[in-house]
Amino acid sequence: MSISLNFELNDRDLEHFHEAMARTKKAAEGKSEGEILDCALKLLSDAKKVRIPDFIQERLLRLDDMIAMVRDEGWAMQQADKDRVLSALVYFCDPDDVIPDHVQVLGFLDDAVMIELSVRELKHEIDAYDDFCDFRQHQAERRGLQPDKVGRADWLSSRREELVERMHDRRERDMGVGYGSSSGYGAARSYTRTWRPGLFTFR
């Protein structure tokens, strides 16, 4: 038997998470890219050790995508774009997050909320990266290659440049609009995850 629970966060609720993010960013000043990524990777590693609800796993998978964006040699993010992603990931360096992660079932709920906010904030970056990964996998398979062995192949360059330009255009267009629409979970969007240098998988 399963039940479905829906909840809505109002502006006051969201302010709580924004304040938590601001505190974490201040506390994490001076941390390197590697240190920030290690914090986010540790969260995924800890999550794999316990049983968590599917809706949290789905968001942790998106956190893995954000980490992969930064680490992916083929995607090769420009520094300004990379800094936007790292700025979102820095929250996961907070050892005193809203709900301690060792709390069974709900321990990662606050992390899932923060991931959802980050996914909305980075919607255009994530959409572009998803499209890039799809293109890389399909083209690699057509050439008889493994996508994890492609690296920065010449035939990826033009598509990457197109997607980055589209990402910048859409981000500039939406500047000041707010979080925009959700990046899609559940039945509303069919999400087939093509290869990327990620570590998290559904259990």
C-alpha atoms as an extended CHARMM CRD file, in Angstrom:
* protein
*
       203  EXT
         1         1  MET       CA              0.0000000000        0.0000000000        0.0000000000  PROA      1               0.0000000000
         2         2  SER       CA              1.2380000000        3.5070000000       -0.7700000000  PROA      2               0.0000000000
         3         3  ILE       CA             -0.1120000000        6.9920000000       -0.1940000000  PROA      3               0.0000000000
         4         4  SER       CA              0.4420000000       10.2330000000       -2.0480000000  PROA      4               0.0000000000
         5         5  LEU       CA              1.2170000000       13.4120000000       -0.1440000000  PROA      5               0.0000000000
         6         6  ASN       CA              1.3420000000       16.8420000000       -1.7520000000  PROA      6               0.0000000000
         7         7  PHE       CA              2.5340000000       19.9180000000        0.0820000000  PROA      7               0.0000000000
         8         8  GLU       CA              3.0490000000       23.5200000000       -0.9240000000  PROA      8               0.0000000000
         9         9  LEU       CA              5.7120000000       25.9040000000        0.3290000000  PROA      9               0.0000000000
        10        10  ASN       CA              4.5990000000       29.5110000000        0.5750000000  PROA      10              0.0000000000
        11        11  ASP       CA              6.8590000000       32.5600000000        0.4250000000  PROA      11              0.0000000000
        12        12  ARG       CA              7.5210000000       32.4500000000        4.1620000000  PROA      12              0.0000000000
        13        13  ASP       CA              8.5040000000       28.7750000000        3.9600000000  PROA      13              0.0000000000
        14        14  LEU       CA             10.8040000000       29.4440000000        1.0220000000  PROA      14              0.0000000000
        15        15  GLU       CA             12.4280000000       32.3350000000        2.8660000000  PROA      15              0.0000000000
        16        16  HSD       CA             13.5740000000       29.8340000000        5.4800000000  PROA      16              0.0000000000
        17        17  PHE       CA             15.4970000000       27.9080000000        2.8080000000  PROA      17              0.0000000000
        18        18  HSD       CA             16.8700000000       31.0670000000        1.2290000000  PROA      18              0.0000000000
        19        19  GLU       CA             18.2230000000       32.1210000000        4.6250000000  PROA      19              0.0000000000
        20        20  ALA       CA             19.7800000000       28.6700000000        5.0910000000  PROA      20              0.0000000000
        21        21  MET       CA             21.4570000000       28.9690000000        1.7000000000  PROA      21              0.0000000000
        22        22  ALA       CA             22.7720000000       32.4490000000        2.5190000000  PROA      22              0.0000000000
        23        23  ARG       CA             24.2280000000       31.1920000000        5.8090000000  PROA      23              0.0000000000
        24        24  THR       CA             25.8700000000       28.2490000000        4.0970000000  PROA      24              0.0000000000
        25        25  LYS       CA             27.3860000000       30.3960000000        1.3440000000  PROA      25              0.0000000000
        26        26  LYS       CA             28.9060000000       32.6870000000        3.9440000000  PROA      26              0.0000000000
        27        27  ALA       CA             30.2650000000       29.7500000000        5.9500000000  PROA      27              0.0000000000
        28        28  ALA       CA             31.6380000000       28.1080000000        2.7800000000  PROA      28              0.0000000000
        29        29  GLU       CA             33.5480000000       31.1520000000        1.5330000000  PROA      29              0.0000000000
        30        30  GLY       CA             36.9730000000       30.0890000000        0.3640000000  PROA      30              0.0000000000
        31        31  LYS       CA             36.0310000000       26.4820000000       -0.3410000000  PROA      31              0.0000000000
        32        32  SER       CA             37.4670000000       25.1480000000       -3.5710000000  PROA      32              0.0000000000
        33        33  GLU       CA             35.5040000000       23.5650000000       -6.4100000000  PROA      33              0.0000000000
        34        34  GLY       CA             36.7430000000       20.1600000000       -5.2990000000  PROA      34              0.0000000000
        35        35  GLU       CA             35.6230000000       20.7080000000       -1.7070000000  PROA      35              0.0000000000
        36        36  ILE       CA             32.1440000000       21.7730000000       -2.7980000000  PROA      36              0.0000000000
        37        37  LEU       CA             31.7850000000       18.7690000000       -5.0890000000  PROA      37              0.0000000000
        38        38  ASP       CA             33.0010000000       16.4650000000       -2.3170000000  PROA      38              0.0000000000
        39        39  CYS       CA             30.2590000000       17.7630000000       -0.0050000000  PROA      39              0.0000000000
        40        40  ALA       CA             27.5530000000       17.0720000000       -2.5840000000  PROA      40              0.0000000000
        41        41  LEU       CA             29.0330000000       13.6680000000       -3.4090000000  PROA      41              0.0000000000
        42        42  LYS       CA             29.0720000000       12.7480000000        0.2910000000  PROA      42              0.0000000000
        43        43  LEU       CA             25.3520000000       13.5100000000        0.4860000000  PROA      43              0.0000000000
        44        44  LEU       CA             24.7070000000       11.0840000000       -2.3690000000  PROA      44              0.0000000000
        45        45  SER       CA             26.9530000000        8.4800000000       -0.7690000000  PROA      45              0.0000000000
        46        46  ASP       CA             25.1110000000        8.7950000000        2.5590000000  PROA      46              0.0000000000
        47        47  ALA       CA             21.7260000000        8.6070000000        0.8290000000  PROA      47              0.0000000000
        48        48  LYS       CA             22.6340000000        5.3000000000       -0.8160000000  PROA      48              0.0000000000
        49        49  LYS       CA             23.1010000000        3.7280000000        2.6170000000  PROA      49              0.0000000000
        50        50  VAL       CA             19.4940000000        4.1960000000        3.7440000000  PROA      50              0.0000000000
        51        51  ARG       CA             16.0100000000        3.6450000000        2.3810000000  PROA      51              0.0000000000
        52        52  ILE       CA             14.5200000000        6.8900000000        1.1510000000  PROA      52              0.0000000000
        53        53  PRO       CA             11.2570000000        7.6700000000       -0.6600000000  PROA      53              0.0000000000
        54        54  ASP       CA             11.2400000000        7.6670000000       -4.4540000000  PROA      54              0.0000000000
        55        55  PHE       CA             10.4030000000       11.3670000000       -4.7100000000  PROA      55              0.0000000000
        56        56  ILE       CA             13.5870000000       12.1710000000       -2.7730000000  PROA      56              0.0000000000
        57        57  GLN       CA             15.6170000000        9.7440000000       -4.8890000000  PROA      57              0.0000000000
        58        58  GLU       CA             14.3990000000       11.5200000000       -8.0240000000  PROA      58              0.0000000000
        59        59  ARG       CA             15.7400000000       14.8050000000       -6.7340000000  PROA      59              0.0000000000
        60        60  LEU       CA             19.0060000000       13.2700000000       -5.5980000000  PROA      60              0.0000000000
        61        61  LEU       CA             19.3930000000       12.0100000000       -9.1520000000  PROA      61              0.0000000000
        62        62  ARG       CA             19.1060000000       15.6160000000      -10.3170000000  PROA      62              0.0000000000
        63        63  LEU       CA             21.7500000000       16.6230000000       -7.7740000000  PROA      63              0.0000000000
        64        64  ASP       CA             23.9770000000       13.9950000000       -9.3690000000  PROA      64              0.0000000000
        65        65  ASP       CA             23.2830000000       15.6230000000      -12.7490000000  PROA      65              0.0000000000
        66        66  MET       CA             24.3760000000       19.0210000000      -11.4170000000  PROA      66              0.0000000000
        67        67  ILE       CA             27.6110000000       17.4950000000      -10.1270000000  PROA      67              0.0000000000
        68        68  ALA       CA             28.1480000000       15.7540000000      -13.4730000000  PROA      68              0.0000000000
        69        69  MET       CA             27.7070000000       19.0550000000      -15.3370000000  PROA      69              0.0000000000
        70        70  VAL       CA             30.7120000000       20.4690000000      -13.5210000000  PROA      70              0.0000000000
        71        71  ARG       CA             32.8560000000       17.3280000000      -13.8480000000  PROA      71              0.0000000000
        72        72  ASP       CA             31.9930000000       16.4300000000      -17.4510000000  PROA      72              0.0000000000
        73        73  GLU       CA             35.0400000000       16.8830000000      -19.6790000000  PROA      73              0.0000000000
        74        74  GLY       CA             32.9060000000       16.8650000000      -22.8060000000  PROA      74              0.0000000000
        75        75  TRP       CA             30.5310000000       19.5630000000      -21.5670000000  PROA      75              0.0000000000
        76        76  ALA       CA             33.4620000000       21.7480000000      -20.4610000000  PROA      76              0.0000000000
        77        77  MET       CA             31.4590000000       24.4870000000      -18.7560000000  PROA      77              0.0000000000
        78        78  GLN       CA             32.6070000000       28.0810000000      -18.9640000000  PROA      78              0.0000000000
        79        79  GLN       CA             33.7570000000       29.3080000000      -15.5610000000  PROA      79              0.0000000000
        80        80  ALA       CA             30.8680000000       31.7650000000      -15.0970000000  PROA      80              0.0000000000
        81        81  ASP       CA             28.3300000000       29.0050000000      -15.7920000000  PROA      81              0.0000000000
        82        82  LYS       CA             30.2180000000       26.5730000000      -13.5720000000  PROA      82              0.0000000000
        83        83  ASP       CA             30.1810000000       29.1100000000      -10.7380000000  PROA      83              0.0000000000
        84        84  ARG       CA             26.3810000000       29.2910000000      -10.9300000000  PROA      84              0.0000000000
        85        85  VAL       CA             26.1400000000       25.5400000000      -10.4130000000  PROA      85              0.0000000000
        86        86  LEU       CA             28.7220000000       25.5110000000       -7.6260000000  PROA      86              0.0000000000
        87        87  SER       CA             26.8340000000       28.3100000000       -5.9110000000  PROA      87              0.0000000000
        88        88  ALA       CA             23.8010000000       26.0200000000       -5.7460000000  PROA      88              0.0000000000
        89        89  LEU       CA             25.8190000000       23.0020000000       -4.6300000000  PROA      89              0.0000000000
        90        90  VAL       CA             27.4450000000       24.8440000000       -1.7400000000  PROA      90              0.0000000000
        91        91  TYR       CA             24.3480000000       24.3110000000        0.4400000000  PROA      91              0.0000000000
        92        92  PHE       CA             25.2990000000       20.6720000000        0.7840000000  PROA      92              0.0000000000
        93        93  CYS       CA             28.4640000000       21.6620000000        2.6470000000  PROA      93              0.0000000000
        94        94  ASP       CA             26.3370000000       22.6050000000        5.6680000000  PROA      94              0.0000000000
        95        95  PRO       CA             26.7150000000       19.9490000000        8.3890000000  PROA      95              0.0000000000
        96        96  ASP       CA             23.7800000000       21.4650000000       10.2950000000  PROA      96              0.0000000000
        97        97  ASP       CA             21.0950000000       21.4310000000        7.6120000000  PROA      97              0.0000000000
        98        98  VAL       CA             17.4270000000       21.7890000000        8.4780000000  PROA      98              0.0000000000
        99        99  ILE       CA             16.7130000000       18.0850000000        9.0700000000  PROA      99              0.0000000000
       100       100  PRO       CA             19.7130000000       15.9200000000       10.1030000000  PROA      100             0.0000000000
       101       101  ASP       CA             20.3910000000       13.3530000000        7.3850000000  PROA      101             0.0000000000
       102       102  HSD       CA             20.5110000000       10.4530000000        9.8620000000  PROA      102             0.0000000000
       103       103  VAL       CA             16.7750000000       10.8410000000       10.5580000000  PROA      103             0.0000000000
       104       104  GLN       CA             15.0990000000        7.8660000000        8.8810000000  PROA      104             0.0000000000
       105       105  VAL       CA             12.9120000000        8.5490000000        5.8080000000  PROA      105             0.0000000000
       106       106  LEU       CA             12.7300000000       12.3390000000        6.3040000000  PROA      106             0.0000000000
       107       107  GLY       CA             16.4240000000       13.0500000000        6.8400000000  PROA      107             0.0000000000
       108       108  PHE       CA             16.9400000000       14.1090000000        3.2310000000  PROA      108             0.0000000000
       109       109  LEU       CA             13.6680000000       16.0110000000        2.8440000000  PROA      109             0.0000000000
       110       110  ASP       CA             15.2330000000       19.4470000000        3.3150000000  PROA      110             0.0000000000
       111       111  ASP       CA             17.9720000000       18.4960000000        0.8560000000  PROA      111             0.0000000000
       112       112  ALA       CA             15.2940000000       17.4620000000       -1.6440000000  PROA      112             0.0000000000
       113       113  VAL       CA             13.5800000000       20.8550000000       -1.2530000000  PROA      113             0.0000000000
       114       114  MET       CA             16.8750000000       22.6640000000       -1.7930000000  PROA      114             0.0000000000
       115       115  ILE       CA             17.6300000000       20.5130000000       -4.8390000000  PROA      115             0.0000000000
       116       116  GLU       CA             14.1920000000       21.3500000000       -6.2550000000  PROA      116             0.0000000000
       117       117  LEU       CA             14.8670000000       25.0690000000       -5.7950000000  PROA      117             0.0000000000
       118       118  SER       CA             18.2770000000       24.6750000000       -7.4400000000  PROA      118             0.0000000000
       119       119  VAL       CA             16.8060000000       22.7010000000      -10.3360000000  PROA      119             0.0000000000
       120       120  ARG       CA             14.3530000000       25.5200000000      -10.9840000000  PROA      120             0.0000000000
       121       121  GLU       CA             17.0950000000       28.1320000000      -10.6980000000  PROA      121             0.0000000000
       122       122  LEU       CA             19.3290000000       26.1660000000      -13.1000000000  PROA      122             0.0000000000
       123       123  LYS       CA             16.5570000000       25.0010000000      -15.4140000000  PROA      123             0.0000000000
       124       124  HSD       CA             18.2110000000       26.2030000000      -18.6190000000  PROA      124             0.0000000000
       125       125  GLU       CA             21.6260000000       24.8180000000      -17.6520000000  PROA      125             0.0000000000
       126       126  ILE       CA             20.1160000000       21.4110000000      -16.8620000000  PROA      126             0.0000000000
       127       127  ASP       CA             17.9660000000       21.3490000000      -20.0080000000  PROA      127             0.0000000000
       128       128  ALA       CA             20.9990000000       22.1640000000      -22.1570000000  PROA      128             0.0000000000
       129       129  TYR       CA             23.1070000000       19.5170000000      -20.4360000000  PROA      129             0.0000000000
       130       130  ASP       CA             20.3900000000       16.8670000000      -20.8400000000  PROA      130             0.0000000000
       131       131  ASP       CA             20.2200000000       17.6520000000      -24.5570000000  PROA      131             0.0000000000
       132       132  PHE       CA             24.0090000000       17.4870000000      -24.8310000000  PROA      132             0.0000000000
       133       133  CYS       CA             24.1260000000       14.0810000000      -23.1110000000  PROA      133             0.0000000000
       134       134  ASP       CA             21.3910000000       12.7720000000      -25.4040000000  PROA      134             0.0000000000
       135       135  PHE       CA             23.2660000000       14.0040000000      -28.4740000000  PROA      135             0.0000000000
       136       136  ARG       CA             26.5710000000       12.5630000000      -27.2730000000  PROA      136             0.0000000000
       137       137  GLN       CA             25.1330000000        9.1400000000      -26.5630000000  PROA      137             0.0000000000
       138       138  HSD       CA             23.2120000000        8.8590000000      -29.8190000000  PROA      138             0.0000000000
       139       139  GLN       CA             26.1390000000       10.0690000000      -31.9050000000  PROA      139             0.0000000000
       140       140  ALA       CA             28.6040000000        7.8550000000      -30.0430000000  PROA      140             0.0000000000
       141       141  GLU       CA             26.4230000000        4.8040000000      -30.6220000000  PROA      141             0.0000000000
       142       142  ARG       CA             26.1020000000        5.6970000000      -34.3130000000  PROA      142             0.0000000000
       143       143  ARG       CA             29.9050000000        5.7860000000      -34.5120000000  PROA      143             0.0000000000
       144       144  GLY       CA             30.2990000000        2.5260000000      -32.5950000000  PROA      144             0.0000000000
       145       145  LEU       CA             31.7970000000        4.2920000000      -29.5560000000  PROA      145             0.0000000000
       146       146  GLN       CA             31.1280000000        4.2230000000      -25.8310000000  PROA      146             0.0000000000
       147       147  PRO       CA             29.8710000000        7.6470000000      -24.6630000000  PROA      147             0.0000000000
       148       148  ASP       CA             32.1310000000        7.5520000000      -21.6020000000  PROA      148             0.0000000000
       149       149  LYS       CA             35.1760000000        7.3010000000      -23.9090000000  PROA      149             0.0000000000
       150       150  VAL       CA             34.3300000000       10.2380000000      -26.1720000000  PROA      150             0.0000000000
       151       151  GLY       CA             35.8930000000       13.0590000000      -24.1100000000  PROA      151             0.0000000000
       152       152  ARG       CA             36.0580000000       16.3610000000      -26.0040000000  PROA      152             0.0000000000
       153       153  ALA       CA             35.6190000000       14.9640000000      -29.5010000000  PROA      153             0.0000000000
       154       154  ASP       CA             35.5620000000       17.4960000000      -32.3350000000  PROA      154             0.0000000000
       155       155  TRP       CA             32.1210000000       16.3830000000      -33.4770000000  PROA      155             0.0000000000
       156       156  LEU       CA             30.6830000000       17.4700000000      -30.1130000000  PROA      156             0.0000000000
       157       157  SER       CA             31.9440000000       21.0420000000      -30.2980000000  PROA      157             0.0000000000
       158       158  SER       CA             29.3730000000       22.6420000000      -32.5820000000  PROA      158             0.0000000000
       159       159  ARG       CA             26.4250000000       21.0570000000      -30.7760000000  PROA      159             0.0000000000
       160       160  ARG       CA             27.8350000000       22.1000000000      -27.4020000000  PROA      160             0.0000000000
       161       161  GLU       CA             28.2660000000       25.6810000000      -28.6000000000  PROA      161             0.0000000000
       162       162  GLU       CA             24.6940000000       25.7650000000      -29.9110000000  PROA      162             0.0000000000
       163       163  LEU       CA             23.3080000000       24.4930000000      -26.6310000000  PROA      163             0.0000000000
       164       164  VAL       CA             25.3610000000       26.8900000000      -24.5140000000  PROA      164             0.0000000000
       165       165  GLU       CA             24.2370000000       29.8300000000      -26.6490000000  PROA      165             0.0000000000
       166       166  ARG       CA             20.6050000000       28.7210000000      -26.3220000000  PROA      166             0.0000000000
       167       167  MET       CA             21.0720000000       28.3310000000      -22.5580000000  PROA      167             0.0000000000
       168       168  HSD       CA             22.4370000000       31.8680000000      -22.2190000000  PROA      168             0.0000000000
       169       169  ASP       CA             19.6640000000       33.3290000000      -24.3860000000  PROA      169             0.0000000000
       170       170  ARG       CA             16.9100000000       31.6230000000      -22.3890000000  PROA      170             0.0000000000
       171       171  ARG       CA             18.4770000000       32.5210000000      -19.0640000000  PROA      171             0.0000000000
       172       172  GLU       CA             18.7670000000       36.1710000000      -20.0650000000  PROA      172             0.0000000000
       173       173  ARG       CA             15.1790000000       36.1690000000      -21.3250000000  PROA      173             0.0000000000
       174       174  ASP       CA             13.9050000000       34.7800000000      -18.0310000000  PROA      174             0.0000000000
       175       175  MET       CA             16.0580000000       36.9630000000      -15.7940000000  PROA      175             0.0000000000
       176       176  GLY       CA             13.9210000000       38.4110000000      -13.0540000000  PROA      176             0.0000000000
       177       177  VAL       CA             10.9290000000       36.2070000000      -13.8390000000  PROA      177             0.0000000000
       178       178  GLY       CA             11.4450000000       33.9770000000      -10.7940000000  PROA      178             0.0000000000
       179       179  TYR       CA             11.8610000000       30.2430000000      -10.5530000000  PROA      179             0.0000000000
       180       180  GLY       CA              9.7990000000       29.4600000000      -13.6250000000  PROA      180             0.0000000000
       181       181  SER       CA              8.2380000000       26.0930000000      -14.1740000000  PROA      181             0.0000000000
       182       182  SER       CA              9.4330000000       22.8890000000      -12.6230000000  PROA      182             0.0000000000
       183       183  SER       CA             12.0560000000       20.9640000000      -14.5460000000  PROA      183             0.0000000000
       184       184  GLY       CA              9.7480000000       17.9960000000      -14.5230000000  PROA      184             0.0000000000
       185       185  TYR       CA              9.3030000000       14.9250000000      -12.3900000000  PROA      185             0.0000000000
       186       186  GLY       CA              6.8500000000       12.0840000000      -12.5950000000  PROA      186             0.0000000000
       187       187  ALA       CA              4.3920000000       11.3620000000      -15.3580000000  PROA      187             0.0000000000
       188       188  ALA       CA              4.3720000000       14.8710000000      -16.7900000000  PROA      188             0.0000000000
       189       189  ARG       CA              7.7760000000       14.3320000000      -18.3580000000  PROA      189             0.0000000000
       190       190  SER       CA              9.4720000000       11.2240000000      -19.6390000000  PROA      190             0.0000000000
       191       191  TYR       CA             13.0710000000       11.4490000000      -18.4530000000  PROA      191             0.0000000000
       192       192  THR       CA             15.4680000000        8.8790000000      -19.8990000000  PROA      192             0.0000000000
       193       193  ARG       CA             18.8980000000        9.4900000000      -18.4370000000  PROA      193             0.0000000000
       194       194  THR       CA             21.6490000000        9.0580000000      -21.0050000000  PROA      194             0.0000000000
       195       195  TRP       CA             25.2740000000        8.6270000000      -19.9480000000  PROA      195             0.0000000000
       196       196  ARG       CA             27.0110000000       11.2810000000      -17.8880000000  PROA      196             0.0000000000
       197       197  PRO       CA             29.8170000000       11.0240000000      -15.2960000000  PROA      197             0.0000000000
       198       198  GLY       CA             27.3890000000       10.5280000000      -12.4320000000  PROA      198             0.0000000000
       199       199  LEU       CA             27.4750000000        8.2360000000       -9.4300000000  PROA      199             0.0000000000
       200       200  PHE       CA             23.9220000000        8.0260000000       -8.1070000000  PROA      200             0.0000000000
       201       201  THR       CA             21.4900000000        5.3310000000       -9.1950000000  PROA      201             0.0000000000
       202       202  PHE       CA             18.0290000000        4.2450000000       -8.0970000000  PROA      202             0.0000000000
       203       203  ARG       CA             18.0050000000        1.3800000000       -5.6330000000  PROA      203             0.0000000000
